[in-house]
Amino acid sequence: MTVLRVFVVDDEAPARRKLLRFLAADPEVEVIGEAVNGQEAVEGIRRTRPDLVLLDVQMPDFDGFEVLRQLSPPLPRIVFVTAFDQYAIQAFDVHAFGYLLKPFDQPRFRKVLDDAKLQARADDNSAEALRKLLADVDRSQRTASRLVVQQGERTYFVAPGEIDWIESERNYLLIHAGGKSYTIRGTLDAMEERLDPAEFVRINRSAIVRLDSVRELQKWFHGEYKVVLKSGAGLMWTRRYLGRQAEILQKL
């Protein structure tokens, strides 16, 4: 019996335990390592050289796609583990990569794992498929016309033009749009790359604002500004992020 050597990457402990529990029920699988963030994942995969990686897409330091960018061939087979992400899932389907959509049950896990076993043992061109997948994901992230947010059992689509501002809170982002707030996993750095710089500006370490949502700027201490939004929210525009000040002041 050929044993499939599997590495598990997920920063959420309950999700990681669930994956490990399902894997433990399969006698053809050996779990050879686990990681809770992107950096641990890169180091662990390089060290253990698994046949298959169950890879969380959304992680706080850098995401699953960045993990793959930092690996060198030969690459293991990948099954992505993700919350609802319309653009990524479309790319997975196009390039025939397996994925587990959170929350998943054991029958779905079993099907994905069985498919991954066959693909991991096949002589396929996974490195080229992965290159094309990452190119598609990069393109979709740069041109995304709306954000997908999931709150409980409901999924919402928020257009950039509806957003007032976005703030980071640990491993999550709070999207403030039209008097409502939505919570998604992610980093402000990654979100900044997805948004049009002609419409949005990073004003401090933990906040991005949409320019059209700004009502006024108030001069503050040490050359900084207080940004007052049309919603009434007040945010600080700190010195480190004043590089586009002159350009932006002309637009307000």
C-alpha positions as a Python dict, from the first residue, in 0.01 Angstrom:
ca = {
    (1, 'M'): (0, 0, 0),
    (2, 'T'): (137, 337, -104),
    (3, 'V'): (110, 599, 170),
    (4, 'L'): (34, 960, 77),
    (5, 'R'): (245, 1201, 281),
    (6, 'V'): (36, 1507, 370),
    (7, 'F'): (121, 1849, 515),
    (8, 'V'): (-159, 2061, 669),
    (9, 'V'): (-162, 2443, 672),
    (10, 'D'): (-438, 2639, 847),
    (11, 'D'): (-410, 2923, 1097),
    (12, 'E'): (-747, 2842, 1258),
    (13, 'A'): (-704, 2572, 1524),
    (14, 'P'): (-1057, 2424, 1491),
    (15, 'A'): (-1024, 2394, 1113),
    (16, 'R'): (-677, 2243, 1143),
    (17, 'R'): (-797, 1987, 1400),
    (18, 'K'): (-1086, 1895, 1170),
    (19, 'L'): (-850, 1832, 879),
    (20, 'L'): (-619, 1623, 1095),
    (21, 'R'): (-911, 1421, 1230),
    (22, 'F'): (-1042, 1342, 883),
    (23, 'L'): (-692, 1251, 762),
    (24, 'A'): (-635, 1022, 1060),
    (25, 'A'): (-929, 809, 948),
    (26, 'D'): (-754, 717, 622),
    (27, 'P'): (-495, 434, 647),
    (28, 'E'): (-338, 546, 317),
    (29, 'V'): (-239, 884, 461),
    (30, 'E'): (52, 991, 679),
    (31, 'V'): (46, 1346, 821),
    (32, 'I'): (409, 1457, 820),
    (33, 'G'): (368, 1813, 941),
    (34, 'E'): (142, 2112, 1005),
    (35, 'A'): (176, 2489, 1006),
    (36, 'V'): (-28, 2779, 1140),
    (37, 'N'): (100, 3059, 913),
    (38, 'G'): (263, 3121, 579),
    (39, 'Q'): (621, 3135, 699),
    (40, 'E'): (590, 2806, 890),
    (41, 'A'): (427, 2652, 584),
    (42, 'V'): (711, 2746, 349),
    (43, 'E'): (975, 2616, 590),
    (44, 'G'): (784, 2297, 670),
    (45, 'I'): (704, 2207, 308),
    (46, 'R'): (1065, 2265, 203),
    (47, 'R'): (1187, 2044, 488),
    (48, 'T'): (940, 1753, 461),
    (49, 'R'): (870, 1744, 84),
    (50, 'P'): (513, 1612, 110),
    (51, 'D'): (310, 1452, -168),
    (52, 'L'): (7, 1665, -87),
    (53, 'V'): (-54, 1995, 93),
    (54, 'L'): (-390, 2103, 234),
    (55, 'L'): (-337, 2478, 215),
    (56, 'D'): (-545, 2751, 376),
    (57, 'V'): (-580, 3047, 139),
    (58, 'Q'): (-645, 3322, 397),
    (59, 'M'): (-371, 3360, 659),
    (60, 'P'): (-253, 3661, 860),
    (61, 'D'): (113, 3699, 758),
    (62, 'F'): (85, 3605, 392),
    (63, 'D'): (-171, 3398, 210),
    (64, 'G'): (-159, 3051, 60),
    (65, 'F'): (-81, 3185, -286),
    (66, 'E'): (229, 3359, -154),
    (67, 'V'): (334, 3031, 11),
    (68, 'L'): (331, 2869, -332),
    (69, 'R'): (524, 3157, -491),
    (70, 'Q'): (805, 3096, -242),
    (71, 'L'): (837, 2723, -317),
    (72, 'S'): (1060, 2573, -585),
    (73, 'P'): (991, 2268, -804),
    (74, 'P'): (928, 1985, -766),
    (75, 'L'): (602, 2094, -607),
    (76, 'P'): (355, 1880, -413),
    (77, 'R'): (-6, 1846, -517),
    (78, 'I'): (-220, 2121, -363),
    (79, 'V'): (-573, 2119, -223),
    (80, 'F'): (-684, 2468, -125),
    (81, 'V'): (-889, 2527, 188),
    (82, 'T'): (-1084, 2852, 174),
    (83, 'A'): (-1382, 3051, 286),
    (84, 'F'): (-1605, 3177, 5),
    (85, 'D'): (-1393, 3351, -256),
    (86, 'Q'): (-1563, 3378, -593),
    (87, 'Y'): (-1252, 3468, -791),
    (88, 'A'): (-1019, 3207, -642),
    (89, 'I'): (-1274, 2927, -679),
    (90, 'Q'): (-1327, 3011, -1045),
    (91, 'A'): (-950, 2985, -1094),
    (92, 'F'): (-938, 2650, -908),
    (93, 'D'): (-1206, 2510, -1137),
    (94, 'V'): (-1040, 2636, -1455),
    (95, 'H'): (-702, 2485, -1366),
    (96, 'A'): (-837, 2165, -1208),
    (97, 'F'): (-715, 2223, -854),
    (98, 'G'): (-905, 2065, -570),
    (99, 'Y'): (-1050, 2288, -300),
    (100, 'L'): (-1242, 2258, 25),
    (101, 'L'): (-1492, 2536, 83),
    (102, 'K'): (-1535, 2614, 453),
    (103, 'P'): (-1736, 2482, 628),
    (104, 'F'): (-1696, 2137, 471),
    (105, 'D'): (-1819, 1796, 586),
    (106, 'Q'): (-1657, 1454, 576),
    (107, 'P'): (-1818, 1335, 248),
    (108, 'R'): (-1689, 1645, 66),
    (109, 'F'): (-1347, 1598, 228),
    (110, 'R'): (-1337, 1233, 126),
    (111, 'K'): (-1416, 1313, -238),
    (112, 'V'): (-1150, 1583, -258),
    (113, 'L'): (-891, 1364, -89),
    (114, 'D'): (-964, 1068, -319),
    (115, 'D'): (-925, 1292, -623),
    (116, 'A'): (-601, 1434, -482),
    (117, 'K'): (-462, 1081, -430),
    (118, 'L'): (-512, 999, -797),
    (119, 'Q'): (-365, 1330, -916),
    (120, 'A'): (-69, 1319, -678),
    (121, 'R'): (32, 979, -815),
    (122, 'A'): (-21, 1075, -1179),
    (123, 'D'): (251, 1210, -1403),
    (124, 'D'): (98, 1550, -1462),
    (125, 'N'): (220, 1902, -1535),
    (126, 'S'): (123, 2044, -1196),
    (127, 'A'): (401, 2305, -1189),
    (128, 'E'): (277, 2466, -1513),
    (129, 'A'): (-85, 2446, -1397),
    (130, 'L'): (15, 2616, -1074),
    (131, 'R'): (196, 2894, -1260),
    (132, 'K'): (-117, 2964, -1465),
    (133, 'L'): (-336, 2950, -1154),
    (134, 'L'): (-125, 3209, -972),
    (135, 'A'): (-129, 3435, -1278),
    (136, 'D'): (-509, 3412, -1293),
    (137, 'V'): (-546, 3480, -921),
    (138, 'D'): (-316, 3782, -943),
    (139, 'R'): (-515, 3918, -1235),
    (140, 'S'): (-852, 3865, -1068),
    (141, 'Q'): (-734, 4026, -745),
    (142, 'R'): (-612, 4334, -931),
    (143, 'T'): (-931, 4373, -1132),
    (144, 'A'): (-1195, 4260, -881),
    (145, 'S'): (-1507, 4472, -930),
    (146, 'R'): (-1659, 4374, -595),
    (147, 'L'): (-1565, 4209, -268),
    (148, 'V'): (-1725, 3889, -147),
    (149, 'V'): (-1805, 3889, 226),
    (150, 'Q'): (-1970, 3614, 425),
    (151, 'Q'): (-2160, 3692, 745),
    (152, 'G'): (-2294, 3381, 913),
    (153, 'E'): (-2493, 3184, 657),
    (154, 'R'): (-2530, 3476, 415),
    (155, 'T'): (-2295, 3600, 144),
    (156, 'Y'): (-2285, 3965, 36),
    (157, 'F'): (-2123, 4139, -259),
    (158, 'V'): (-1983, 4485, -180),
    (159, 'A'): (-1879, 4710, -467),
    (160, 'P'): (-1573, 4932, -406),
    (161, 'G'): (-1790, 5238, -468),
    (162, 'E'): (-2003, 5144, -165),
    (163, 'I'): (-1708, 5132, 74),
    (164, 'D'): (-1641, 5426, 306),
    (165, 'W'): (-1333, 5290, 477),
    (166, 'I'): (-1163, 4968, 580),
    (167, 'E'): (-984, 4903, 908),
    (168, 'S'): (-772, 4611, 1021),
    (169, 'E'): (-834, 4426, 1345),
    (170, 'R'): (-578, 4152, 1413),
    (171, 'N'): (-627, 3889, 1140),
    (172, 'Y'): (-948, 4046, 1010),
    (173, 'L'): (-1068, 4346, 815),
    (174, 'L'): (-1377, 4552, 896),
    (175, 'I'): (-1534, 4693, 581),
    (176, 'H'): (-1753, 4997, 652),
    (177, 'A'): (-2000, 5053, 371),
    (178, 'G'): (-2319, 5259, 369),
    (179, 'G'): (-2373, 5244, 745),
    (180, 'K'): (-2307, 4869, 762),
    (181, 'S'): (-1994, 4680, 863),
    (182, 'Y'): (-1870, 4346, 732),
    (183, 'T'): (-1591, 4131, 870),
    (184, 'I'): (-1361, 3931, 645),
    (185, 'R'): (-1030, 3754, 698),
    (186, 'G'): (-726, 3916, 543),
    (187, 'T'): (-458, 4180, 572),
    (188, 'L'): (-470, 4548, 488),
    (189, 'D'): (-161, 4512, 268),
    (190, 'A'): (-336, 4252, 50),
    (191, 'M'): (-655, 4459, 36),
    (192, 'E'): (-461, 4771, -66),
    (193, 'E'): (-325, 4582, -368),
    (194, 'R'): (-678, 4488, -477),
    (195, 'L'): (-821, 4839, -463),
    (196, 'D'): (-782, 5110, -728),
    (197, 'P'): (-525, 5366, -601),
    (198, 'A'): (-715, 5636, -788),
    (199, 'E'): (-1013, 5576, -557),
    (200, 'F'): (-858, 5461, -230),
    (201, 'V'): (-571, 5576, -9),
    (202, 'R'): (-395, 5418, 288),
    (203, 'I'): (-391, 5682, 562),
    (204, 'N'): (-231, 5489, 846),
    (205, 'R'): (-113, 5145, 943),
    (206, 'S'): (-465, 5017, 1003),
    (207, 'A'): (-699, 5212, 773),
    (208, 'I'): (-778, 5269, 404),
    (209, 'V'): (-1038, 5527, 298),
    (210, 'R'): (-1225, 5585, -27),
    (211, 'L'): (-1150, 5939, -144),
    (212, 'D'): (-1511, 6016, -237),
    (213, 'S'): (-1617, 5936, 120),
    (214, 'V'): (-1397, 6212, 267),
    (215, 'R'): (-1580, 6527, 379),
    (216, 'E'): (-1286, 6731, 504),
    (217, 'L'): (-926, 6728, 623),
    (218, 'Q'): (-828, 6903, 944),
    (219, 'K'): (-465, 6997, 1005),
    (220, 'W'): (-334, 6820, 1311),
    (221, 'F'): (-13, 6809, 1510),
    (222, 'H'): (328, 6737, 1353),
    (223, 'G'): (202, 6781, 996),
    (224, 'E'): (-59, 6509, 1023),
    (225, 'Y'): (-429, 6537, 936),
    (226, 'K'): (-756, 6430, 1084),
    (227, 'V'): (-971, 6281, 807),
    (228, 'V'): (-1343, 6338, 857),
    (229, 'L'): (-1568, 6115, 648),
    (230, 'K'): (-1918, 6194, 526),
    (231, 'S'): (-2042, 5927, 766),
    (232, 'G'): (-1899, 6128, 1056),
    (233, 'A'): (-1611, 5890, 1129),
    (234, 'G'): (-1282, 6057, 1214),
    (235, 'L'): (-949, 5894, 1129),
    (236, 'M'): (-585, 6001, 1154),
    (237, 'W'): (-372, 6042, 844),
    (238, 'T'): (-25, 5977, 984),
    (239, 'R'): (303, 6117, 859),
    (240, 'R'): (431, 5784, 727),
    (241, 'Y'): (144, 5768, 476),
    (242, 'L'): (143, 6129, 354),
    (243, 'G'): (332, 6054, 31),
    (244, 'R'): (27, 6118, -189),
    (245, 'Q'): (-88, 6421, 9),
    (246, 'A'): (-48, 6687, -263),
    (247, 'E'): (-209, 6470, -530),
    (248, 'I'): (-503, 6379, -309),
    (249, 'L'): (-564, 6731, -178),
    (250, 'Q'): (-622, 6844, -538),
    (251, 'K'): (-899, 6587, -577),
    (252, 'L'): (-1088, 6676, -259),
}
